[in-house]
Amino acid sequence: MLQTVFTAMLPIGESLVVQKNRMSGVRSSGPRIAVVTGMYGDELEGQFVAYELVRRLNENPLSLTGVVDVYPALNPLGISSLEHGVPQFDIDLERTFPGNPDGNLTEALADAVFRDILGARVCVVIHSSNVHVREMTQARIDEGNAKNLVDLASLLNPQIIWVRDRQPVAEPTLAHALNAKRCPTIVVEMGASTGVSMDSSSWLVEGILRLLEHLHAWTGPTIALPFPRVVRGGNVAVITASSPGLFVPRVEHGTQVRRDDVIGSIVDPLEGTTACEVRAPCNGLLFSLRAYPIAQPGSLLARILEEGL
Amino acid sequence: MRRGIVFQMEVPHREPMRIRGFEFGNDRGVRACAIVGSTRGNEVQQTFICARLVAMLANLERDGMIDAHVNILVLPCVNPFSMNVHQRFWPVERSDINRSFPGDADGGTTERIAASILRVAQTYEQGIQLCSFSQQGDFLPHVRITYQGPISDRSVELARDFCLPYVVTRMPTAYDESTLNYVWQQSGTHAFSLYSKATDRIDKGSADLVADAVLRFLVARGVLTAAAERVARQGSKTIPLAESDLVDLRTKRSAGFLITTVRVGDRVRKGQKLAQVFDAFDTHVLETLQSPVNGRVFFMRTDSLVQQHMVVLRIAPE
């Protein structure tokens, strides 16, 4: 059943409407699970996940024994105009939670979404990576919530579970606000901006069904990937550019690299020279790799999950 | 006056990004005050104010009105890279320098810039940042302090020396912990954010007002000699306010054309009609916003189109 979560009038004969699709199973007292995406207008991986999840649940109504709320587009104006933030406001919606019912439009929207989700047994927030970096599918969890969330996150079929230290800049996020209210929330980061990785999205849908099964909200078939690798913040090597230029990768994303392997080069298109070679500082799994080739000093080029730790 | 490059970064296909610094007074003197201008690419007014201050301080230095034992630093534009392409945030990665503090010399691009600024700026006793809001509109010029602890209590007292109408104290959220104002205070600098009327255009009147406020502050703090007092126009008595004291008027049930009937700084009475929202197709009145208190217009939205749930005016109660 389509339901309106938030609406606000726009100046010229239109309203901004945030909708969800509520699918209730045969047992109305079953747990409620929220799946949220479309926070950024240029991060579209979650669109296919939402479509496929709704399709699967609609196709197997008798297997659903809980309630699933799918919120495909928290930022409909951004999606319609390929803008990362909320158009006109230049505001990052994911830095607005828990919102404010008496605040500006984006704060009121955040408040309405936050309150609508509260009380869910589990919430899954799906982000794509940004335009710059391609990511393996990973669940991101704050260290403070790791005890409660790692086992749940492993059901989602991520390739990696990244447990990170406290990051103040992440505290106004939906996941942080919900976890603070004891609504277990897992952030999934995957793929790259403005596209859909069909394989990764399909695996995540299977993972969400596994989560539903675990919560006794789904009795249909599920498929599991091998258990993900759990990584703590300090076990990730972050490689940034030291020179400006064009980053040319020399390895495939998602592959194992060895210490001193050349990951890529930064080249100078004007002079036809190589500014520097970028080498792996350790052995491990290259789980993030730059997708947007122009690099400035400090641009993120790669992340490696260090092995042997 | 001594010119220098505080930070330089090579970038693809453009000249290096250079953050220029202008130093006044005794180069070995007490580091009395650092003034930081635009961190965002749309902060035209903030850059202009700093440029005016560079000119004023150069004249004062020439006339011997800078204390012989102090040093002043002005960084008019921290983000010329964005300003030259009319982008508010750091292009491509859309990161905000003023959400990147304390920064990291080996971190991401804006973290490197933030670290380079802080390395210099935190050596000063007092720090003044010319800031802007994300809300588009006009503001009454004021001083703002993000509360960081006991140092902020003293900063509120010192802020009276700007002689601007209001000093607003804001309780920080986690998101504020990465601003220059907050991090500056952590390193022991009294930090003041100065807000002018405009952001992406020059408003000469309020630019002069803020530049004068900086000079008044520097005279009161002994950084400029008493003789410099005649250079700046007289200010006003300062009223301390908590951010939560401000009264917001918002569009509760309408969207459309917005017409306001007051200006920033106007005194308004409780019940006074301040703005109306008109239907976008036939201009009938959809909503009338009246002041719930006596006070002064602190903020006013300037966009002619307005959505539902938007703050149109903020009133400082009196």
Boltz contact constraints between the chains, C-beta under 6 A:
constraints:
  - contact:
      token1: [A, 8]
      token2: [B, 308]
      max_distance: 6.0
  - contact:
      token1: [A, 8]
      token2: [B, 309]
      max_distance: 6.0
  - contact:
      token1: [A, 9]
      token2: [B, 255]
      max_distance: 6.0
  - contact:
      token1: [A, 9]
      token2: [B, 308]
      max_distance: 6.0
  - contact:
      token1: [A, 10]
      token2: [B, 255]
      max_distance: 6.0
  - contact:
      token1: [A, 10]
      token2: [B, 307]
      max_distance: 6.0
  - contact:
      token1: [A, 11]
      token2: [B, 255]
      max_distance: 6.0
  - contact:
      token1: [A, 11]
      token2: [B, 256]
      max_distance: 6.0
  - contact:
      token1: [A, 11]
      token2: [B, 280]
      max_distance: 6.0
  - contact:
      token1: [A, 11]
      token2: [B, 305]
      max_distance: 6.0
  - contact:
      token1: [A, 12]
      token2: [B, 280]
      max_distance: 6.0
  - contact:
      token1: [A, 104]
      token2: [B, 310]
      max_distance: 6.0
  - contact:
      token1: [A, 104]
      token2: [B, 311]
      max_distance: 6.0
  - contact:
      token1: [A, 105]
      token2: [B, 307]
      max_distance: 6.0
  - contact:
      token1: [A, 105]
      token2: [B, 309]
      max_distance: 6.0
  - contact:
      token1: [A, 105]
      token2: [B, 310]
      max_distance: 6.0
  - contact:
      token1: [A, 108]
      token2: [B, 309]
      max_distance: 6.0
  - contact:
      token1: [A, 168]
      token2: [B, 174]
      max_distance: 6.0
  - contact:
      token1: [A, 168]
      token2: [B, 177]
      max_distance: 6.0
  - contact:
      token1: [A, 169]
      token2: [B, 178]
      max_distance: 6.0
  - contact:
      token1: [A, 171]
      token2: [B, 174]
      max_distance: 6.0
  - contact:
      token1: [A, 172]
      token2: [B, 175]
      max_distance: 6.0
  - contact:
      token1: [A, 244]
      token2: [B, 10]
      max_distance: 6.0
  - contact:
      token1: [A, 244]
      token2: [B, 11]
      max_distance: 6.0
  - contact:
      token1: [A, 244]
      token2: [B, 12]
      max_distance: 6.0
  - contact:
      token1: [A, 245]
      token2: [B, 12]
      max_distance: 6.0
  - contact:
      token1: [A, 294]
      token2: [B, 12]
      max_distance: 6.0
  - contact:
      token1: [A, 296]
      token2: [B, 11]
      max_distance: 6.0
  - contact:
      token1: [A, 296]
      token2: [B, 109]
      max_distance: 6.0
  - contact:
      token1: [A, 297]
      token2: [B, 9]
      max_distance: 6.0
  - contact:
      token1: [A, 298]
      token2: [B, 108]
      max_distance: 6.0
  - contact:
      token1: [A, 298]
      token2: [B, 109]
      max_distance: 6.0
  - contact:
      token1: [A, 298]
      token2: [B, 112]
      max_distance: 6.0
